[in-house]
Amino acid sequence: MSHYDIVVMGAGHNGLTAAAYMAKAGKRVLVLEAKDHYGGGVSTRELLRPGFWHDEHSNVHIMIQGNPMLREDELGLLGKFGLEYIYPDLVHVSIWDDGTVIRSYKDLDRTCAELAQVTSEKDAEAYRKFVGMSQTALPMLMSGLYSPPFPLGAFVAMMDQSDEGRFLLDLMQRSALDVVSAYFDSDLLRIHIVRMVTENLQMPDELGTGMGAFVMPGIIHTFGCSMPKGGSGQLSHALVRAIEHFGGEVRVSSPVKRVLVSSGTASGVELESGETILAKDGVIGQIHPHKLRQFVGETPEPVLQRAERVTQSTFSINLTHMALKERLRLKVGNDCNAMMTELMDFYTMRDMCLEYDKLRRGEVSSRLIAGGDNTIFDPTRAPEGAGVFYGVNFAPYHLADGRAASWDAVKEGHADRALAQYRKFFVNLDDDNIIARKVCSPLDHERGSPNSMVEGDAHGCAPFFYQSMGHRPTPDLGSFRVPGVEGLYLAGPFMHPGGGVFGAGRATAIQMMDDMGIDFDKVCGGPV
């Protein structure tokens, strides 16, 4: 029987982040991962051929750029543990099959100058003002993303005290489609913004998602968009190096069977192997609310029932990885390669929304694609001159036949149709250039991370207003604690602030340190 101060269940980047902070605070920490590699949704592996490094899930890092974990290098990830980010000038591009292009550079002036040519002077000026409003609100909004959230009721009451707060509260309850339609005339510009927002696995017209359309332009013109040199998983590698530097341990191939609860307190975990590991100060579980009953049946029944009603995102991704003999070339020219690339053959909001409506009916639209060659910005990801393709095709977890298991039979066919769509935009994406391909369906995502990506939702659960702030994923669990089980804390994409690469385990660590009487600011101010 092993003894630690803190045991962390799951080595996704949020669990690793929380573990690194707790280890820096002087706690003896053990991270347990069921798979034979760590990183969860933030991992880069040789999936197809030696020397070709593919991001399994997350591909670009946006929201984490505002996190003090990086901005202040609180854990030494940048200064000591080898994490290096690539920041291109061209952040986001929308390419249409007729050669029309809208480019968003980090530089706002350059972006607006091009917008005036593609859309209109009026929309270019409207975009400039829109980004200005977004950037003005960012300091307040971003400050709450990386620490424990306000209770939703208190947050609403606070926002309701000023015109600025009521403005933001209004945006939070509208859809991305509502927001862009209110500010811009050009359908192309509206599509450009909305398609980027839907990368968060939210429909254009879902109420309670409008804040993304407001915040994202401000973020990309403030922080830009990045990917770690060597792949998304380099963040996880740096976190593991930090944990080990601070005296912690990370073990793979160690699936947890259940959290041990003694007299209402989480006292450790039991592994599937039968091994028992005790935790003196607490357990951090990357446990999806739908799986809480499986691992912590001692949780009060009403809490479990509310957890099992958590809503998943409306759609997922049929993801294509390909190893390429030679680097990809865009038909519009490789000066249009951006960190985020949306590829489209629809030109009106109506046509676009009809494609998203198919997802609601269990259909896959081959027209909803994005992605490209990761070696354009990072040649280290493949042998010299070769390419690594990362292709996103939005797809529902629940197919029209009502059987998720059908994905095993249809995923390759859907990938073929998406490939035909990609070929409208790339010069050399022919069969001769494709060395190997791997398709990961929504069902595959769930199989790979069954305790986090329920229903293939890489973002944990839906980003709706009623599942935000201290109500994410439920009011019971929004404080990162599990009621009725003292010392059990939660981390993961289903917790505040949401899915994507946030480094959100920082907030779990803040809550845990606060409960233990540890000064978080003092920990972060100490030597690395």
Backbone hydrogen bonds, N-H to C=O, Kabsch-Sander energy under -0.5 kcal/mol:
donor,donor_aa,acceptor,acceptor_aa,energy
2,S,276,T,-1.4
4,Y,278,L,-2.3
5,D,28,R,-1.9
6,I,28,R,-2.0
7,V,282,G,-1.6
8,V,30,L,-3.2
9,M,7,V,-0.5
9,M,284,I,-3.4
10,G,8,V,-0.8
10,G,32,L,-3.3
13,H,39,G,-0.9
16,L,12,G,-2.5
17,T,13,H,-2.0
18,A,14,N,-2.4
19,A,15,G,-2.4
20,A,16,L,-2.4
21,Y,17,T,-2.0
22,M,18,A,-2.3
23,A,19,A,-2.5
24,K,20,A,-2.2
25,A,21,Y,-1.6
26,G,23,A,-1.7
27,K,22,M,-2.1
29,V,27,K,-0.8
30,L,6,I,-2.2
31,V,249,E,-2.5
32,L,8,V,-3.0
33,E,251,R,-2.6
39,G,11,A,-2.6
42,V,39,G,-2.7
45,R,54,H,-2.6
47,L,45,R,-1.7
52,F,49,R,-1.9
53,W,51,G,-0.6
53,W,381,R,-3.0
54,H,45,R,-3.0
54,H,52,F,-0.7
56,E,43,S,-2.5
56,E,54,H,-0.6
57,H,43,S,-0.5
58,S,41,G,-2.6
61,H,226,S,-3.8
62,I,60,V,-0.6
64,I,501,V,-1.2
65,Q,62,I,-1.6
66,G,63,M,-1.3
67,N,64,I,-1.6
70,L,67,N,-2.1
71,R,67,N,-2.9
72,E,68,P,-2.0
74,E,68,P,-1.0
75,L,69,M,-0.7
76,G,73,D,-1.0
80,K,76,G,-2.5
81,F,76,G,-2.1
83,L,77,L,-2.6
86,I,227,M,-2.5
87,Y,85,Y,-0.5
91,V,89,D,-0.8
91,V,104,S,-1.7
92,H,104,S,-2.0
93,V,340,M,-2.5
94,S,102,I,-2.6
95,I,342,E,-2.7
96,W,100,T,-2.8
97,D,344,M,-1.6
99,G,96,W,-2.1
102,I,94,S,-2.2
104,S,92,H,-3.4
105,Y,103,R,-0.6
106,K,89,D,-2.2
108,L,106,K,-0.6
111,T,107,D,-1.8
112,C,108,L,-2.8
113,A,109,D,-2.2
114,E,110,R,-1.7
115,L,111,T,-2.4
116,A,112,C,-2.2
117,Q,113,A,-0.8
117,Q,114,E,-0.5
118,V,114,E,-2.0
119,T,115,L,-3.3
124,A,120,S,-2.2
125,E,121,E,-2.3
126,A,122,K,-2.4
127,Y,123,D,-2.6
128,R,124,A,-1.9
129,K,125,E,-2.1
130,F,126,A,-2.4
131,V,127,Y,-2.7
132,G,128,R,-2.0
133,M,129,K,-2.3
134,S,130,F,-2.2
135,Q,131,V,-3.0
136,T,132,G,-1.9
137,A,133,M,-1.6
138,L,134,S,-1.3
141,L,137,A,-2.2
142,M,138,L,-3.8
143,S,139,P,-1.5
144,G,140,M,-0.7
144,G,141,L,-0.8
145,L,142,M,-1.7
146,Y,142,M,-0.5
155,F,151,P,-2.6
156,V,152,L,-2.6
157,A,153,G,-2.4
158,M,154,A,-2.4
159,M,155,F,-2.7
160,D,156,V,-1.9
161,Q,158,M,-1.6
162,S,159,M,-1.2
166,R,162,S,-2.5
167,F,163,D,-2.1
168,L,164,E,-2.0
169,L,165,G,-2.6
170,D,166,R,-2.1
171,L,167,F,-1.9
172,M,168,L,-2.2
173,Q,169,L,-0.8
173,Q,170,D,-0.8
174,R,170,D,-0.6
174,R,171,L,-1.2
177,L,204,P,-2.8
179,V,175,S,-2.0
180,V,176,A,-2.4
181,S,177,L,-1.9
182,A,178,D,-1.4
183,Y,179,V,-0.9
184,F,180,V,-2.2
190,R,186,S,-2.1
191,I,187,D,-2.9
192,H,188,L,-2.3
193,I,189,L,-1.9
194,V,190,R,-2.7
195,R,191,I,-2.8
196,M,192,H,-0.9
197,V,193,I,-1.8
198,T,194,V,-2.3
199,E,196,M,-1.1
200,N,197,V,-2.1
201,L,198,T,-1.7
206,E,203,M,-1.0
207,L,205,D,-0.5
208,G,174,R,-0.6
209,T,174,R,-1.3
209,T,206,E,-0.9
210,G,174,R,-2.6
212,G,209,T,-1.1
213,A,209,T,-0.6
214,F,210,G,-1.3
215,V,211,M,-2.9
216,M,212,G,-2.4
218,G,214,F,-0.6
219,I,215,V,-2.3
220,I,216,M,-2.5
221,H,217,P,-1.6
222,T,218,G,-0.6
222,T,219,I,-0.9
223,F,219,I,-3.4
224,G,219,I,-1.1
226,S,61,H,-1.4
227,M,86,I,-1.2
229,K,84,E,-3.3
231,G,228,P,-2.4
234,Q,231,G,-2.0
235,L,232,S,-1.7
237,H,233,G,-2.2
238,A,234,Q,-2.3
239,L,235,L,-2.1
240,V,236,S,-2.3
241,R,237,H,-2.4
242,A,238,A,-2.1
243,I,239,L,-2.7
244,E,240,V,-2.6
245,H,241,R,-2.2
246,F,242,A,-2.1
247,G,244,E,-1.3
248,G,243,I,-3.1
249,E,29,V,-2.3
251,R,31,V,-3.2
253,S,35,K,-3.6
254,S,33,E,-3.2
257,K,270,E,-2.9
258,R,270,E,-1.7
259,V,295,F,-2.5
260,L,268,G,-2.6
262,S,265,T,-3.1
265,T,262,S,-1.3
266,A,486,E,-3.3
267,S,260,L,-2.5
267,S,265,T,-0.5
268,G,260,L,-1.0
269,V,277,I,-2.6
270,E,258,R,-2.6
271,L,275,E,-3.0
272,E,255,P,-2.5
274,G,271,L,-1.9
277,I,269,V,-2.7
278,L,2,S,-2.9
279,A,267,S,-2.9
280,K,4,Y,-2.8
281,D,5,D,-2.9
282,G,5,D,-1.1
283,V,487,G,-2.5
284,I,7,V,-2.6
285,G,283,V,-0.6
285,G,489,Y,-3.3
286,Q,9,M,-2.3
286,Q,284,I,-0.5
287,I,285,G,-1.5
288,H,286,Q,-0.5
288,H,451,N,-2.4
291,K,288,H,-2.3
292,L,289,P,-0.9
295,F,291,K,-1.5
296,V,292,L,-3.2
299,T,296,V,-1.9
303,V,300,P,-0.6
304,L,300,P,-2.0
305,Q,301,E,-2.6
306,R,302,P,-2.1
307,A,303,V,-2.1
308,E,304,L,-2.1
309,R,306,R,-1.0
310,V,307,A,-1.4
316,S,395,A,-3.9
318,N,393,N,-3.2
319,L,317,I,-0.8
319,L,440,C,-2.8
320,T,391,G,-2.7
321,H,319,L,-0.5
321,H,438,K,-3.0
322,M,389,F,-1.6
323,A,436,A,-2.0
324,L,322,M,-0.5
324,L,387,G,-2.7
325,K,433,N,-2.3
327,R,385,G,-1.8
331,K,425,F,-2.8
333,G,330,L,-1.1
336,C,333,G,-1.7
337,N,334,N,-1.2
339,M,90,L,-1.3
340,M,91,V,-1.8
342,E,93,V,-2.7
343,L,369,I,-1.3
344,M,95,I,-2.8
352,M,348,T,-2.2
353,C,349,M,-2.8
354,L,350,R,-1.9
355,E,351,D,-1.2
355,E,352,M,-0.5
356,Y,352,M,-1.7
357,D,353,C,-2.2
358,K,354,L,-0.9
358,K,355,E,-0.6
359,L,355,E,-0.7
359,L,356,Y,-0.9
360,R,356,Y,-0.9
361,R,357,D,-0.9
361,R,358,K,-0.7
362,G,359,L,-1.4
363,E,358,K,-2.7
365,S,394,F,-0.6
366,S,364,V,-0.6
368,L,365,S,-1.4
369,I,343,L,-0.7
369,I,367,R,-1.3
370,A,392,V,-1.7
371,G,341,T,-2.2
372,G,390,Y,-1.5
374,N,372,G,-0.6
374,N,388,V,-2.6
376,I,373,D,-1.4
377,F,374,N,-0.7
378,D,374,N,-1.2
381,R,378,D,-1.9
382,A,379,P,-1.4
386,A,383,P,-2.4
387,G,324,L,-1.9
389,F,322,M,-3.0
390,Y,372,G,-2.6
391,G,320,T,-2.7
392,V,370,A,-2.9
392,V,390,Y,-0.5
393,N,318,N,-0.7
394,F,368,L,-1.8
395,A,316,S,-1.9
399,L,397,Y,-0.9
400,A,362,G,-1.7
402,G,399,L,-2.6
404,A,402,G,-0.6
406,S,403,R,-1.6
407,W,404,A,-2.1
408,D,405,A,-1.5
409,A,406,S,-1.2
410,V,406,S,-1.4
411,K,407,W,-2.2
414,H,410,V,-2.2
415,A,411,K,-2.2
416,D,412,E,-2.1
417,R,413,G,-2.0
418,A,414,H,-2.3
419,L,415,A,-2.4
420,A,416,D,-2.1
421,Q,417,R,-1.5
422,Y,418,A,-2.6
423,R,419,L,-2.0
424,K,421,Q,-1.5
425,F,422,Y,-2.3
426,F,422,Y,-1.1
427,V,329,R,-3.2
428,N,329,R,-0.5
430,D,428,N,-0.5
433,N,430,D,-1.2
434,I,430,D,-0.6
434,I,431,D,-1.0
435,I,323,A,-2.9
435,I,433,N,-0.7
436,A,323,A,-1.2
438,K,321,H,-2.6
440,C,319,L,-3.1
441,S,439,V,-0.6
445,H,441,S,-2.1
446,E,442,P,-1.8
447,R,443,L,-2.4
448,G,444,D,-2.4
449,S,445,H,-1.8
452,S,449,S,-1.7
453,M,449,S,-2.5
454,V,452,S,-1.3
456,G,453,M,-1.8
457,D,454,V,-1.5
458,A,456,G,-1.2
460,G,457,D,-1.8
461,C,459,H,-2.1
462,A,311,T,-2.5
467,Q,464,F,-1.7
468,S,465,F,-1.0
470,G,150,F,-1.4
471,H,468,S,-2.6
472,R,469,M,-1.7
478,G,474,T,-1.3
480,F,477,L,-2.0
482,V,485,V,-0.5
482,V,488,L,-1.4
485,V,482,V,-1.9
486,E,264,G,-2.8
488,L,485,V,-1.5
489,Y,283,V,-2.9
489,Y,487,G,-0.6
490,L,480,F,-2.2
491,A,285,G,-1.6
495,M,492,G,-1.7
496,H,472,R,-0.7
498,G,495,M,-0.8
502,F,500,G,-1.2
506,R,503,G,-1.7
507,A,504,A,-1.3
508,T,504,A,-0.9
509,A,505,G,-2.2
510,I,506,R,-2.3
511,Q,507,A,-2.3
512,M,508,T,-2.5
513,M,509,A,-2.9
514,D,510,I,-2.4
515,D,511,Q,-2.2
516,M,512,M,-1.4
517,G,513,M,-0.6
517,G,514,D,-1.0
518,I,513,M,-3.0
520,F,518,I,-0.9
523,V,519,D,-2.0
524,C,520,F,-2.6
525,G,521,D,-1.6
526,G,522,K,-0.6
526,G,523,V,-1.0
